[in-house]
């Protein structure tokens, strides 16, 4: 493929992941207004998020075969249309049924575009771009709440926010349609000698192997641990440690900010180190942050621990994705990446509420769950490296 086409396609891929992140941070900001206007119990917000996330997981699991049949470009285009339409449905919702209906295309679209773009970048671009791809999600996840905050202040409310984001998604779909031909000629895989030692042969590990399923387990454990930390660390600080809620909010923002900034930073050094080195180093840094947070004697130490935890977690997900073509046979990569994406969504959907049951006994025990989850990642990653 011509270099010009290679670099024209890359901004589209980044835009696709920014669009994936846009709705993710928006619902939490909008829900207090949505439930009040539609006269819904506030607890139903968790149900809507869980349904959408589980459907995204199912979509991720199925994406490998879908992409094999229809190819990445058309799948990304269709997913963008689905998510844009779903956001417009939310903007005009009149009842809980409308929101539940919208969760289906939003979840299916998100899961497919997530797996599709991860697989495409893993096969055809360097680790630098994989890390920046996931940093793009952070940009979208940050921008969505900012857009909604603007519409709330300007008077158009949460409906105006979802309308704006939905139209942005559909505009991006038009851009994908206009550039669909760019996806048909795939870019050459970036080859930098310092990234990894070239394998002496093409990997032959099939998707339906112990390693194929262990890779999905790795993503489930990672997502369960990261999301549980993000969801519950604020409650630990405010309720269990009497930290002011404003300060706790800044600490949580620092955690997610460290993940996003960390992925940008790792992108600059990804060509110097192998994916496996980045993953292992990230897990050890994350473990140090998790232990420090669980034992933190002060708010300052807890904040630093969350920054360290986020920085450690930052290279794990993208580097695991980028390593898939180096672990598995070429015909297995799309299926494996689909499973990994699906498992991550399922972990993100099921573990935070399940871990919340621990809060009934001790909020501090959740901090130790994060430690245990990080240790589990270390064990699974070690076994996966041995098998592949």
N, C-alpha and C positions, 0 to 999 in steps of 0.2 A: 504494500500500500504506500502511496505517496506520502512523504512527511507532512505536506500541507494538510491533507485530509486527516492524518493522525492528530494534528494539533487542533483542527477545527472540531473534531469529535470530543476532545477532552473537556472543553468548557460545557458542552451539553451534558456530559456525564456528571460534572460537578453540580450543574443546575438541577439535574434529576435528583441528586441527594439532598440539595437544599430544599427542594419541593417536598421530599419525603419527610424532612424534619419540621416543616411549617406547621402541620396540624398537631404534632406530638406535644408541643408545649402550650398549645392554645386552649385545649379543653379545660385544663385545670384553672385557667384564668377566667374562662367564660362560664363554667358550671355554676358558680354562685348566682349569676344573673339568670342563667337558663332555668335552673330549678325554681327560682322565685317567680319568674314570669309565667312558666308553664304549670306552676303549683305542683311540683314533683318532690317526693322525699329526697333529701340531699344524698342519701346512701345509694340511690340508683346510679349516680355518676360512676361508681366503681363497677357496677354491672355493665354499663355501656362500654367502658374501657376494656374490661375483661373480654367481652364478646368480640370486640374489634380486634384485640390482640391475638386471641385464639384463632380467629379466622385468618389473620395475617400469617400465623404459624402454619395453618393448613395450606395456605397458598404457597408459602415457602417450600413446604415438603413436595408439593406438586409441580413446582416451577421448573425443575430439571427436565421433566418430560415435555412440558409446555414449550420451553425455550428450544429444546431439541427439534420440535416440530415447526414452530413459527419463527424462531430466531429472536435475538435480543431486542433489536430495534422495534419491531411490531409489538412485542410484549410490553416494552417500556411505554410505548405510545398508548396502548389500550389501558394500561394501569393508570397512566396520568389522566386519561378521560374518566375512568372509574372514580378516582379520588376527587377530581374536580367536581363531578356530578354529585358525589356524596356530600361534599362541603356545601354545595348550593342547596341540597335537601335540608341540611342542618340549618342553613340560614333562613329557611322558610318553615321550619318545623313548628307544628301546632300541638304536638303531644309526644309522649314517650315513644309511641309506636313509630313516629317519624324518625326519631333519633336511633331507634333500634334498627330500622330499615337502612338508614344511612351507614350504620356500623359495618354492614356486610360489604358493600363495594369499597368502603374506605379500607377495611381490613384486607380484602382480597387484593386490591390494587397495591397497597403498601407492601405486602409480602412478596408479590411478584416482582415489583420494581427493585426492591431491596436485594433479592436473590439474583435477579438478572444483571444489575449493575455490578454487584460484588463479583459475580462470576466473570463478567466481561473484563473488568479491570484486573482480576487475578490472572487471567490467561494472557492479557495483551499489554499490560503496563507494569512499570516497576513498583517496588514497595513504597516509594515516595508518593506516587499518585494514589495508592490504596489508602495510605494514612491521610492524605489530604482529602480524599473522597469522604472519609468519615468525619473529618473536621468540617466538611461542608454540611453534613447533617447537623452538627452543632450550631452552625450559622443559621440554618433554617429553624431549628428548635428555639433559638434565641429570638429570631425575627418575628415568629408567629405571635408570641405574647406581646411584643412591642407594637405590632400592627393592631392587635385587639385593644391594647391599652389606649392607642390613639383614637380608635373608633368609639371607645367608651367615653373618652374625654370630649370628643367632637360632637357627640350626641346621636350618632348612628347606631350605637349600642353593639351588643354581641352579634346581632344579625348582620350589621354592616361589616364587622370584622370577618365573619365567615364568608360573606359575599365577596369581599376583596380577595381573600385567600383562595376561594374557589375559582374566581375569574383568573387569578394569577396561574393557578394550576392548568386551567383550560387554555390559557395563552401559551403556556409552555407546551401543551399538547400540540398546538398548531405549529410551534417551532419544531417539535419532534417530527411532525408529519412532513414539513417542508424539507427537512434534512434526513429523511428516512434512508436515502441512498447512501449516506455516509456509513451506515451500519452494515451495509451489505459487503463491503470490502474491509475486512478486519485488519487493524494495524498490526504490524509486526511486533512480536513480543520484545519489550526492552531487554537488552542483554548488556549487563554491566558486570565485568568479571568479579568485582568486589562484593556484589550483592550476595551471591551464594557460590559455593564451589559447584561447578556444573556436574550434574549427575552423569555417571558413566553410561547410563542407558535411560530410556524413557520409563517412568514408573509404570508398574503393572498391577498395583494393588487395586482390586475391584471395589465398587461401591458397597456391595453386600459382603463385607468382610468385617472382622472384629474392629479393625482400624476405622473403617467407614462409619460404623455406629459409635465408636469411641470419640470420633471427631465431633459428632452431633452432641454427645454427652458433655464434651468440653464446653461447647457453646451454651448449653442449658445451664451448666454450673456457673459459667462466667456471667450470663445475663441475670440469673437469680441473685448472685452476689452483688453485682454492681447496682441493680435496681433496688434491691433491699437496702443497700447502704444509702442510696439517694432518697428513698422514700422515708426511711425511719430514723436517719441520723438527726434530723431536725427535732423529732419528738424526744429522742434521747437527750439532746442538749437542753431543750426547754423544760420538759417534764421531770426527767430524772436528775438533771444537773443544774436546774434553775438558771439557765442562760437566758437573757432577754430574747424575745422572739425576733426582734430586728437583727440582733447579732447572729442568732442561729441561722436566719435567712441568708446573711452574708457568707456564713460558713458553707452552707449548702451550695450557694452560687459559686464559691471558690472551688468546691469539689468538681462540679460540672465544668467550670471554666478550666480547671487543670487538665481534664480529659481532652477538651477541645484544643487548648493551647499546646498540650503535650503532643497531640497528633500532628499539629502543624510543625512543631519542632522536630519530631521523629522523622517527618518527611525529608528534612534536610540531611539527616544522617543515615537514612534507611539503606542507601547504596553502599555504605561502609560495613554494614553488619548483616548477618543472615537473619531471616525471619525468626528462626528458632532461638537465636541469641537475644533478639528483641523481646520475644515472648517470655523467655525464662527470666531475663532481667526485670521485665515489667512485673512478673508475678512476685519476685522477691521484694521489689520496691513496694508493691501493693500490700504484701504481707507485713512489712515493717510499718506501713501506714495504718493497717488494720489493728495491729497489736498496740501501736502508740495511741490510737483513738480509744481502744478498750481500756487502756490504763491511764489515760490522760489526767494529770493532776490539776489542770487549769484549762480555761477556755482558749487561751493562746495556743497551748500545746495541742488541744483538740482540733483547732483550725489548721494548724500546720500538718497534723496527722491526716486530715481530709484532703489537703493539697497533695501530700505525698501519696495517699491512696489513689487519687484521681490521676496523678502523673504516672504512677505505676500501671494503672489499668489502661492508660491511653493507647499503648501499642498492641495490646493483646488481641483485641477483636480484629482489627485490620490485618495484622501480621498473620494470624491464624487463617484468615480468608486467603491472603496472598500465597500462603504456603500450600494450599490444597492442590494446585496443579503440579507441585513438586513431590507430593505424597502419593497421588492416585493416578491411575491410568487415564489417558485423555478422555476416553468415552465415559469415565465415571465422574469427572470433575463437576459437571453441571448438576448431577444428582446429589453428589456429596455437599456442594455448596447450598443447594436447596434445602437439604436436611439440616445443615448447620443453621441457616437462617430461620427455618421453622422451629428448631429446638430453642433458639435464642428467644423467639417470640413466646413460646410456651413457658419457658423459664421466667420471662418478664411478667407474664400474665398470672401465673399460679403461685409463685413463691412469695412475693411481697404480702398478699393477704394471708397466706398460710403462716409466714413468719410473724405476722401481726398477732397471731394467737399467743406467741411468746410474751407479747406486751402485757397480757393479762396477769402474768406472773412476775415478769421483770423486764423492763425496757433494756436494761444493760445486757441482758442475755442476747439481744439482737446484735450488739456489737461483737459478741463472741461468735455468733453465727457467721458474721462476715469474715472473721478470722478462720473459722472452720471451712467456709466456702473457698477461701483463697488457698488454704492447705490442700483442699480437694483438687483445685485446679493444678497445683504443683504436681500432685500424684498422677492425675490423668494425663497431663502434658508429658510427664516422664515416660509413661507407658506408651503413649502415642508415638513419641520419638523413637522408642525401641522397636515398635512394630513397622514404622515407615522410614 
